[in-house]
Each structure stands twice: as C-alpha cells, then as structure tokens.
C-alpha cells in the first residue's frame, strides 16, 4: 500500500453531545496515530478509540484544531462509498430530536408525493388523453391542422367549381411531411415554402376555365360571407372563412402557402409572377421574366 494513497473514514463519535453519532468522509490524515495496515489487520480491535482533529477551517487556528474521540467503523479510498448510518455530519451543536424527526418526516412525504405524481403521469389509462391534449397544442401552434379524416374529405371535393379546382392543385402539391411530425420543421410559412409553392404551380396549375369557372370570379367574395384577415391586424389582406379553413387542412406549409396564394391572387397573376420577380431560374424555360408578387400580401401570408 502506497503512502500517498488517500483514504477516508467512517467514524462513530463517543462521549459528549454527539455520542454514537456517525460521520462519513473523514480524511485519515486527520486521525492521530492511525495506520491503515494496522486497521486492516484481522487482529485489530474494532473498539479502539482514536483522536480526530476536526478541521472546520482552512487555516489552523491558534492552539490547533479541536479534537474529538471516535471509533473508526470503516475506511475506503473512495469517499462516496462511506454512507452515514444515522446522526449528523459534524460533532458540532446538534439540533433538537424533534427537529430531526420533523425534517425526516417531511422528506419522506416529499418523496412519496413525487412517486405518486410520476405514477399518474405514466398511467396508461390517462395516456391517450394526454397525448390528445399535446397534439391539440401542437396543432394550434402550427395553424390548427385538422385531422386525417378532414384531409380525406377535402381530397374528395368535386373539381366542377372553383373550390374544387383549387383543391386539385393543392393535392398535386401535397405529399410533404406533416409539420407536426418533424422536430426541425418551422412553425410558420417561410420564404422557401412560398417559393416551392410558386415553382410547383408553374408545373401543375390549370386555369379555372378548364373546370367551367370564369377567371373573372376568382378574386370576388360573397358580400355576406365572413372574411379572415391574414398576417396582422391592419394588413387589409382578406380571404373568406371557407378559404382559410381549406388552407388549414393542408398537410404541409408549402401546400398551405399554395392554397393561400390561389385564394388571393388570380390565375393570370400567378402564371406570370414569382417570389421576387425577374428571370426564371429554371433552365428549361426561355429566360422568361416574371413579375414580383405584392410584398405586402406575401408578408401577410408569411
């Protein structure tokens, strides 16, 4: 055994006000005339008394540290292995027994309450309800996406009118991952979503006349129909309540942006416009210059 090895002792104080109380983590270098090998010898008397310096200050006081008598219960090179069986950590003034009992009682109560709380949270009978509440909260943060049943109902809408034509376009632009299932998905429509929507509309969009609907009616609202203001109060960008509900049913932000664009801009404007204007980045097209969409409306959608 090396002399430089550090050992820690579990001691039981004897006599005085701390009689029979136990303290762990006493450095054996603070125990006078203590020898590790002698203590570990099988012939060592376990009732041997030792004098221990109680070093409660960094600097040794005038006259030295106070000393107390104790029996060494055990020693270990790892301080954490020594756990006090009872009592307090030092031989100083001890609290009244009533205070100790109250403290122990309160700690036990806290532990029991904590265990019960964990048990309730993990209870299988409540798990579906918690999961549903959590899902509802996520839906509100992400434009209140409707359930799969609502999406299927939207997908089967007839294409014989303008709403059906818009729904058909949104279906072709769908297929993206649901934002509520992606940990990295943004919580709002981004510039990238708008650009993707416009790019796909160039490939998939069909003018409403093909569905038997006049293009002159694409921006008109029913005078008595409830309207929803997009973005912020005072943006003056409105769509009908039906158009807003239709947009919220989409299963990705790109599809939602597409639905909002179709609701606000006419097909003619969308077919000759892109996000910022200028030439198309698609090499398959003949350097066609597009108009920029109204930035005020785009910001309201974002």
C-alpha positions in Angstrom: 0.0 0.0 0.0 1.4 3.4 -1.0 1.9 6.2 1.5 0.4 8.7 -1.0 -2.9 6.8 -1.2 -5.8 8.9 0.2 -8.2 7.1 2.5 -11.5 8.3 4.1 -13.0 7.0 7.3 -16.5 6.4 8.6 -16.3 7.2 12.3 -18.7 7.0 15.3 -18.2 9.6 17.9 -18.0 8.6 21.5 -18.9 10.6 24.6 -20.1 14.2 24.6 -23.2 15.5 23.0 -22.5 13.7 19.7 -22.1 10.3 21.4 -22.9 7.4 19.0 -23.5 9.7 16.0 -21.8 8.8 12.7 -19.9 11.0 10.2 -18.5 9.9 6.9 -15.7 11.3 4.7 -13.1 12.0 7.4 -9.6 12.2 5.9 -7.5 9.6 7.8 -4.6 12.1 7.8 -6.7 14.0 10.4 -6.7 10.9 12.7 -3.8 10.9 15.1 -1.6 7.7 15.3 -3.8 6.0 12.7 -2.2 3.3 10.5 -4.1 1.8 7.5 -2.3 -1.5 7.6 -2.8 -1.9 11.3 -6.5 -1.1 10.9 -7.0 -3.7 8.2 -5.2 -6.3 10.2 -7.6 -9.1 11.3 -6.3 -8.7 14.9 -7.3 -5.1 15.1 -9.7 -4.3 17.9 -12.8 -2.7 16.4 -13.4 -0.8 19.7 -10.1 1.0 19.5 -10.5 4.7 20.2 -8.8 7.4 18.1 -8.4 11.1 18.5 -9.6 13.1 15.4 -8.8 16.7 14.6 -12.0 18.4 13.4 -10.6 20.7 10.7 -13.5 23.0 10.1 -11.3 25.9 8.9 -8.7 26.1 6.1 -6.1 27.7 8.3 -5.1 26.1 11.5 -6.3 28.3 14.4 -4.0 29.4 17.2 -3.7 26.4 19.6 -4.7 23.9 16.9 -8.0 22.4 15.8 -10.4 20.9 18.2 -10.1 17.2 18.8 -12.8 14.6 19.5 -12.7 10.9 20.4 -14.2 8.4 17.9 -14.2 4.7 16.8 -13.3 4.0 13.2 -16.1 2.0 11.7 -14.6 1.6 8.2 -12.2 3.1 5.7 -12.2 3.4 1.9 -10.2 5.0 -0.8 -13.5 6.3 -2.2 -15.3 8.8 -0.1 -18.7 8.2 -1.7 -18.7 4.6 -0.5 -18.9 5.7 3.1 -22.5 6.4 3.9 -23.6 7.7 7.3 -26.0 5.3 9.0 -27.5 8.0 11.3 -26.9 11.3 13.0 -25.4 14.5 11.7 -22.2 15.2 9.7 -20.2 17.0 12.3 -19.6 16.9 16.1 -20.8 20.5 16.5 -24.1 21.6 18.1 -26.8 19.1 17.2 -30.5 20.1 16.5 -33.2 19.0 18.9 -34.6 15.5 18.3 -38.0 16.9 17.5 -36.5 19.0 14.6 -34.7 15.9 13.3 -37.9 13.9 13.3 -39.9 16.6 11.5 -37.2 17.0 8.9 -37.1 13.3 8.2 -40.9 13.1 8.1 -41.1 16.0 5.6 -38.5 14.5 3.3 -40.4 11.1 3.2 -43.6 12.9 2.4 -42.0 14.8 -0.5 -40.6 11.5 -1.9 -43.9 9.8 -1.7 -45.7 12.7 -3.4 -43.1 12.7 -6.2 -43.6 9.0 -6.8 -47.3 9.3 -6.9 -47.0 12.2 -9.4 -44.8 10.1 -11.7 -47.2 7.2 -11.4 -50.1 9.3 -12.5 -48.3 10.9 -15.5 -47.3 7.4 -16.7 -50.7 5.8 -16.1 -51.8 4.0 -19.2 -55.4 5.0 -18.7 -54.6 8.7 -19.0 -52.0 8.5 -21.7 -54.4 8.8 -24.7 -55.9 11.9 -23.2 -52.5 13.5 -22.5 -51.4 12.6 -26.0 -54.5 14.2 -27.5 -54.1 17.4 -25.5 -50.4 17.6 -26.5 -51.4 17.1 -30.1 -54.0 19.8 -30.0 -51.5 22.2 -28.6 -49.1 21.5 -31.4 -51.9 21.9 -34.0 -52.7 25.4 -32.6 -49.1 26.4 -33.0 -49.0 25.1 -36.5 -52.1 26.7 -37.9 -54.5 24.2 -36.3 -54.1 21.4 -38.8 -57.2 19.3 -39.0 -57.4 15.5 -38.5 -56.7 12.9 -41.3 -60.4 12.5 -41.7 -60.8 16.2 -42.6 -57.9 15.9 -45.1 -59.5 12.9 -46.8 -62.8 14.7 -47.0 -61.0 17.7 -48.6 -59.3 15.5 -51.1 -62.6 14.1 -52.4 -64.1 17.6 -53.1 -65.5 18.0 -56.6 -63.4 19.8 -59.2 -66.5 21.1 -61.0 -66.3 24.5 -59.3 -63.5 27.0 -58.3 -63.1 25.5 -54.8 -62.7 22.1 -56.4 -60.1 23.4 -58.9 -58.0 24.9 -56.0 -58.3 21.7 -54.0 -57.0 19.7 -57.0 -53.9 22.0 -57.3 -53.3 21.6 -53.6 -53.4 17.8 -53.9 -50.8 17.8 -56.6 -48.5 20.0 -54.5 -49.1 17.8 -51.4 -47.1 14.8 -50.3 -44.9 16.7 -47.9 -44.2 15.6 -44.4 -46.7 16.8 -41.9 -45.1 19.6 -39.9 -46.4 18.2 -36.6 -44.3 15.0 -37.1 -41.0 16.8 -37.8 -38.8 18.1 -35.0 -37.0 20.5 -37.3 -40.0 21.9 -39.2 -40.6 25.7 -38.8 -43.7 26.9 -37.0 -44.6 29.4 -39.7 -44.7 29.6 -43.5 -41.3 30.7 -44.8 -40.0 32.2 -47.9 -38.8 28.8 -49.0 -42.4 27.5 -48.7 -43.7 30.3 -50.9 -41.0 29.7 -53.5 -41.7 26.0 -53.6 -45.4 26.6 -54.0 -44.9 29.0 -56.8 -42.4 26.7 -58.6 -44.8 23.8 -58.5 -47.8 25.9 -59.6 -46.0 26.7 -62.8 -45.9 22.9 -63.5 -49.3 21.8 -62.2 -51.7 24.8 -62.3 -54.6 24.8 -64.7 -56.6 27.9 -65.4 -60.1 27.6 -63.8 -61.8 27.9 -67.2 -60.9 24.2 -67.7 -63.3 23.5 -64.8 -66.0 25.6 -66.2 -65.4 28.6 -63.9 -64.9 32.1 -65.1 -61.5 33.6 -64.2 -63.1 36.9 -63.6 -64.7 35.5 -60.5 -61.5 34.1 -58.8 -61.0 37.2 -56.6 -64.6 38.1 -55.8 -66.0 37.4 -52.4 -69.6 36.8 -51.4 -70.7 40.1 -49.9 -72.2 38.4 -46.8 -69.5 35.8 -46.3 -67.3 36.0 -43.2 -63.7 37.1 -44.0 -60.4 36.4 -42.3 -57.6 39.0 -42.2 -54.2 37.4 -42.8 -50.9 38.3 -41.0 -51.5 41.1 -38.6 -54.4 43.4 -37.7 -54.5 46.2 -40.3 -52.8 44.2 -43.1 -56.0 44.5 -45.2 -55.3 41.2 -46.8 -58.6 39.2 -46.6 -59.8 35.8 -47.6 -63.1 34.1 -46.9 -63.6 31.9 -43.9 -64.0 28.8 -46.2 -60.7 29.6 -47.9 -59.0 29.9 -44.5 -60.4 26.6 -43.4 -59.3 24.9 -46.6 -55.8 26.2 -46.2 -55.5 25.0 -42.6 -56.4 21.4 -43.7 -53.2 21.1 -45.8 -50.6 18.7 -44.6 -47.5 20.9 -45.2 -46.7 24.6 -45.0 -45.9 24.6 -48.7 -49.3 23.2 -49.5 -50.9 25.8 -47.2 -49.0 28.6 -48.8 -50.2 27.4 -52.2 -53.8 27.4 -51.0 -53.5 31.0 -49.7 -51.8 32.2 -52.9 -54.6 30.7 -55.0 -57.2 32.3 -52.7 -55.7 35.8 -53.0 -54.1 36.1 -56.5 -55.8 35.4 -59.8 -54.5 32.5 -62.0 -53.3 35.1 -64.6 -51.2 36.9 -62.0 -49.7 33.6 -60.6 -48.8 32.3 -64.0 -46.7 35.4 -64.8 -45.2 36.0 -61.3 -42.7 34.6 -58.9 -41.5 35.5 -55.4 -39.1 38.4 -56.3 -39.7 38.9 -60.0 -37.1 38.6 -62.7 -35.9 35.8 -64.9 -36.8 32.2 -64.0 -34.1 30.0 -62.6 -35.5 27.0 -64.4 -33.0 26.3 -67.3 -35.8 24.5 -69.2 -37.7 27.8 -69.7 -36.7 30.6 -72.2 -35.4 33.3 -69.9 -39.0 34.5 -69.2 -39.2 37.5 -66.9 -41.7 37.3 -64.1 -43.4 40.0 -62.1 -42.9 40.1 -58.4 -45.8 39.3 -56.1 -47.1 42.1 -54.0 -44.7 42.1 -51.0 -47.4 43.3 -48.6 -49.6 40.3 -49.4 -46.7 37.9 -49.3 -45.7 39.2 -45.9 -49.2 38.7 -44.6 -49.1 35.1 -45.8 -45.8 34.5 -44.0 
